[in-house]
Amino acid sequence: MAPVNERLHSVLAQRGIPPESLAEVCEVDPKTVGRWLGGRVPHPRHRFRVAKHLRVEELFLWPMPAPSTPQQLAGAGQELVGTYQNRASVPRDTWLSLLNGAQEQISVLVFSGTFFAQSNPHVAKMLAERASSGVRVRLCFGDSKGQAAAIRGHEEGIGDTLTAKIRASLTYYRPLLSETGCEVRLHDTTLYTSMFRYDDDLLINPHIWGQPASANPLLHLRRADTAGWFGNYAQSFEAVWATARPWTPDQEGPSPHGQD
C-alpha cells in the first residue's frame, strides 16, 4: 500500500484549499484527488497542474522514487531531489513548507544568511513555534570578529561588508536566545557550503571562490537508507557546530542596520 501523501495534505491545509477545489482545477473527479492524498502518484500533467496551483515544487510533493536495482543503489545521486540555478530560484513556499513541516530538527549553517530573514520577516517567530513543538533549532552564523569572515569578504571583493551583514542578520534572532530548544552559535571556519536542514531534507548552497553564495547553485538532498551525500554534509555541519561558540549579543558590540 502506498504511503499517505502527508506533504500534499499539509500544503492544502496551509493554503486553505479543499480537495474538491483542487479536483476542479485539475479537471478530475474529487475521488481522484482523494487517491492522490492516499499516496497514489498522479499523471505528469496533473502533477504539474497541482504544483503550479499550490505554488510549490513538484518534486516536493512527489519525490523521485528510491532506486531499487543494485546498479542504481550504487549511486549517491539517489538522494538528489532537485537542483536550482541559484538560491533565489527556490520557491519561497518550498522554504516555508520545509520549515513548517520539520518535526525533529532545523539546522542552519551560513556566514550571514541575510536572505533567510529578509525573505521571511517572521522567521524568528516561526522557528520559536517549531521549537515549542519539540523541534531542535540550531543556527550557526559566521563570527564577525573571526578571520574566516574577513577572508571571505576579501575574496568576494566586498571588504568589511560581510562582517557588517553578519551582525545585522543576527539582530533578527535575538528573541530566540530565551527560547527553549533554540541555540545560536558563531563559527570561524572556512565555509565551503551553506546548509539548511529540515529533518531528512537538506538544501546545500556550495560556495564558489569570489562569488556570493546567493549567486551559486543550490541542491536539494533527501536522506536515503544508504550512506551518501546527505550523511557527509550532515557530519560536516556537526563538526562546525561542535567548534562554534555561543552567541552573546552583549559582547559583540553594536549592530549596523540597513545591510542587504
N, C-alpha and C positions, 0 to 999 in steps of 0.2 A: 504494500500500500504506500502510495506517495505521501510524504510528509506535508502537513498543512503549511500553506504559504504565509508564514507569520508576517513577512515584510509587506506583502500586499494588504493584509488585514490592517497592519499598523498605519500605512500611508493613507488608506481610505479613511481610517478613523481620524487621523490628523487633519485631513482635508475636509472632513465632514461630508464625504461623498458616499451615498448609499450604493450598494451593489447594483440596484435597479438602474440608477443613473449611469453607471459605468457600462451596463449592458446596452443602454440606449445609444451611448456614444460609439460603442463598438459594433452596433447593429447586430447583436446576438441575443439569444434568449437569456433571461436572468438566471436560469438553471445552469447555463454555461459558465457564467461568472462564478456561480457557486462552486462549480467543479474546479475553476482556477484557484479559488480560495482554499479549496480542499487539497490542492497540490498538483493538479494537472497543469501541464505546460501548454499554453495557447499556441495557435498557429503564429508564425513570424509576423504576419501583417497585424494580428491582434496584439501581439506583444508590443509592436511599435506604437500602435494607437494608444494602448494603455499607458505606456511610459510617457508619451507626449502629453496626454491629457493630465496625468498626475505630476508632470514636470520632474521626473526622476530618471535616473539612468536605467535603461532596460536590463542591463546585467545585474543591477542591484536587486531588481525584483525576481529575475530568473537567472541566477549564476550559471556559468558553464558547468555541465555535469563533470563529476570526478572521473578521471581516466580509469579504465578497467583492465586494459591489457598490460602485460609486463613491459612492452616497449614504451607505452605511454607513461606508465608509472615511473620510468627511469628519469623522466624529465621534470625538473623543478618548476617548469613553466605551467604545470597544472594549477599552481597557486595564483597565477596571474588572472585577475578578473577583468581588468581594463587598463587602458593607457590614455593619457591626456597630453596634449602638446605643451601645456603649461598649467600652472596652478589655477589660473583664472578660468580655465576650460572646465573645471569640475563644477557641476551644477550645485548651486547653493543648497538645494534640497538634499543632495547627497550628504553634504556635511551635517545638516540638521538631522537627517534620518539616522545616520550612524551615531551621532551624539545621543539623541533621544532613545535609541534602541540599545545602548550599552547597558549590560546588566552586571558586569564584574569589574571592568577597569577601563579608564580613559587615560592614556599616557601620551604626552606631547613632548617632543624634543626639537628645539629651534634655537636660533640666535635671538631674533627679536619677535618673530611671529606676529608682527603688527596687523597683518590682514585678518588674523584669527578673531580679533576683537572688533576691528573696524568693519568687517563684513557682517558681523553679528553683534550689535551693541549689547545684547542680553546674554552673551556667552557666559559671563561670570555667574549670573543668576541660574542659568541652565545647568552649569557644572555643579553648583551648590545643590540644586534639586536632585541631580543624579547621585551626588554623594549622600544626600539624606535618604536615598533609596538603597544604600548599601554599596554603591559603586566606588571603587578606589580611584581617586583623581590625582594624577601626578603630572605636574607641569615643570619642565626643565628649560630655562632660558639661558642665554649666554651671560657670562659675568661681564658687566660693562667696565669693570676695572681690570679685567684679565687680558693676557696677551693674545689669546685666540681671536677675540672680537676685534682688537686693534689690527691684527694681521689681516683678518678678513676684510675689514674696511679699507685697508691699504690696497689689497688685491683687487677690490671692486672699484677703486679709484674714488671712494666717497669719504676718505679721511675719517673724522670722528663721528660722522653721521650715524653709523651703525650703533655705536655705543649710546648715542642720544636716543635712537629709536628703541633700544632695549629698555632704557629707563622709562621712556614714555609708555611703552607697551605694558610694562609691569604694573602701572597705576591701575589698569583695568581689573587686576586680580587681587588687589589688596584685601577686598572683602572676604576672599576665600581663606585667608590665613586663620580666621577664627572658626572655620567650618570643620567639623569632624569628618575625617576621610579625605581631606584635601591637603596636598603638600605642594609647595613651590620651592624649587631649588635653582641654583645658578651653577653653570658648568664653565670650565676654562679649557675645553678640548677642541682639537681640530674637528669641525663638524662636516663630515662628508655627505650626510643626508639628513634632511629634516624628516621627522616621523610623527604620524598622528595615528595612534592605535585605539581602536574601539573593539574590545574583546578579541574576536578572531578575524577582524578586518583591520588592515594596516595600509595607510596611504603613505608612500615614501616619495620624497621630493629630492632626488640627487642634486648635488651641487657641482657646478662646472666652474673651473677657475676663472675669476674675473667677471663672472656674471651673477646678478642677484638670484636668489633661489626662485623668486617668482617667475623668472624667465625660463626656467628649466623644466624638463618633463616631469610628470608625476605618474606613478604606478600604483594601482590598487591591487593589493595582495589579500588572499584569504587563506587562513591556515588549513593545511591538508593533514591527513593522517601520517604521511611520511615526512621525514626531515627535509627541509628545503630553505628557500629564501626567507620565508616568514620567520622561521626559528633563528636564522643568522641575524636578521635585523633586530628581532626582539632581544636577543642576547646582547647586542651592541648597545641597545637602549639601557639595559640593566647595568652594563659596565659603566656607562657615563653617569647614570643616576647614582651609582654607589660612590662615585668620587665627587659628586656635586655638593655644594654647601647650601644649607637652608637660607632662603631669602629673608633678610632682616631689614625692612624698609627704612627704619630709623637710622641705620648705619650706612645707608647707600648714598646719602646726600640728596639734594633737590632733584626733582624730575622735570625735564622740559616738557612743554606741551606743543601741540600743533605739528608733530612729526607725522609723515606718512610712510 
